[in-house]
Amino acid sequence: MPSSTITRAQLSEAVYQNLGLSRNESAELVESILQEITNTLVRGEQVKLSSFGSFTVRHKRERTGRNPKTGEEVPIKPRRVLVFKASNILKRKINTSLNPVD
């Protein structure tokens, strides 16, 4: 299976091909959607995309970690992490594409 990454430019091109907007309008639309998702997550709110999944920001408290080389204990500062949970529909589509039903 070839490994590939989709870029903003490729998303914009797909919008251009499928919706018939101009290339500039397509790029602005993709950028606008990504900016809205980013702003929502920065505020600590959840983003749910039906049939795709949800993005959530979780708060991790301070804890003690260990340097694997030296064994020295080091404090890990509190932080926020982004978590994505795929919807059951997306999971099903991914698994079906790997194991097509005859």
N, C-alpha and C positions, 0 to 999 in steps of 0.2 A: 504494500500500500504506500503510495508516494506521500511524503510529508510536505504539507504546504501551509502557508499562513495567508489569511485573507487580510488585505489592507483597506484603509479608508478609501483609497483611490478605486480599488476593486468594488467596494460597496457602492460608491458613487456611480461607477460604470454600470453596475447591475440596476440601480435605480433609473439611470438614463435609458438603458435598453428596455426595461419593463414598463416604465411609466411614461416615457416620451417627453420628460422634462428636458430642458437644456442641460448641458454638462455642468454649467455653473450653478443652476438651480438644484441639480441633483447633489452636487458637493455641499451646497449650503444646507440642504435638507438633512443629509447624513450628519454633518457637523452639528446642526441644531439638535438632533435627536441625541447624539452622544453627549453634548453639553448639558442637556436637560437631565439625562441619567446621572451624569457626574455631579451636578449640583444637588440633586436629590440625595445621593449617597453621602455627599459632604455634610449635608444637614442631618445625617444619621437616620434618614428615612429608608424604607424598604422599596425596592423596585420590582414589580411583578409584571412579567410579559407572558400573557396567556399562551399556552401551548409551547412555551420555550423554557421558562424557569424564573427564578427570583434571585435578586442580589440583596444581600443583607450586610450591614456593618455590625461587627461584633466588637465588644470592648474586652480586651485582655488585661488583667490586672498585673501588677508587678510580681515577678517571681525570680527565683534563683536558678540560674543555668550553670552548666559546667563546660569548661573548655575541654574538648575531647583530646587534644594533644597533651596538655599539661595537667588536666584534672582540677585546675583551679576553678573555684566557684566565682561566678560573676553575676551581678544583678541584671535582670532584663527589665527594661523600663516598661511601664504600661503603654499600651498602644491600641489602635483600632485596626482591625483586619477586615478585608472584603471577602465575603463567602458567597459562592454561587451554588444554587441547588437546582438541578435540571428537573423539568416537569416530567411526569410519567409518560406523556405523549412524546416528548423529545427522546427520552430513554428508549422507548419502544421503537421509534424510527431508526435510531442509531443501531440498535441490536438487530432489527429486521434487515437493515442494509448489510450487516455482516453475515447473517444466516438467513438468506432468502427462502421463503416457503415455496416448495415445488408445486 
